[in-house]
């Protein structure tokens, strides 16, 4: 039976056609905040960049064999798939489909019907078939496989503990906390966990009671709150992972628009997991800030104080690679799309990975994060110099600098604070 309102109207995300209910507004190409949920068949366009980066990471794992060897499949779960856009994009846009086993689960049957009917209406057409893995499950596997995706209608936590996965995506409305324990347990000896958190009021320090209750941390609403939010979520994952004898290694962690999105590698190792708090501490609001193990003065945390990018993996996340894998062609565009739609779609894909590869080296090591809007006051200058002039000044002194993908204009550098101030004053 077709879902109510089918077929609605068409939209393109990446290279993948999705069906939207007729009452859902046509998405803008550059959404910056949460969209209003309109029931089953709802697509949140603001999450498109996160889904694009997920495609890129999965493709990179297969191509560069950093997750499993080339003769083994990667078992993937979209635990809260809604209308299945992410799972369908994995299926459509990731090369080497014979290497991946995709499961899409959601408790909302009506929403999932939209995903299944969309998948049927726009099949991949490669006739891929992957066999049942009965020995992997303690009970018979639920769901049905259609064109390379297994669709399951169940509670995400039950699906996650039924069998191990090498890749799990958790993208709820609100806080992911209630799903983290199950997801971490469900990851194999080595695997990737991708987590989205949209309860940014808690993570950024606006609702302190919620922050303490969910994450055991306190935040401050200032220029560094979005970086704080990312690190607080990472610390929560690291702590829960350690409970299950697993260590956490960030691959890509950032704040994007209205949500925190982190992708981490989990490895089973009691020895490494025992050192989980090596990179746990507090951001002390001095001038400049610094990380410390013990809170003092004005602070936020506890939070993850270590690297937030993997240098090699994030370094390969370029605009060129994003366009290659995720940019639609003439055959993909809906009939009602005009030249402006196509151009905006290309720009959105480019924006998705803007500054990631260039900042990968710095964000994979100790660095200083500088908020441009605060720099003028700290340096005592009337006009803040351009990012370009600051970068030139730092590089002339032998330091590195890179833009960061943040809501506010920010950059990372391996220079010390006094050097940053000196460059700012000289560049005025």
Secondary structure, DSSP 8 states (H G I E B T S, - for coil): ---TTTT-EEEEETTEEEEE-TTS----TT--S-----STT---GGGHHHHHHHHHHHHHHHHHTSSS-TTS-EEEEETT-TTTHHHHHHHHHSS-GGGEEEEEE-S-HHHHHHHHHHHHHT---S-------GGG-SS---SEEETTEEEE-S-HHHHHHHS-EEEEEEE-SS--HHHHHHHHHHEEEEEEEEEEE--HHHHTTSSHHHHHHHHS-B---STTHHHHHHHHHHHHHHHHHHHTTEEEEEEEEEEETTEEEEEEEEEE-HHHHTTGGGGEEEEE-SSS-EEESS--SSEEEEEE-S--B-HHHHHT--HHHHHHHH---TTTS-TT--HHHHHHHHHHHHHHTTTHHHHHHHHTS--EEEEHHHHHHHHT-SS---HHHHHHHHHHTT--EEE--SSS-EEEESS-HHHHHHHHHHT-
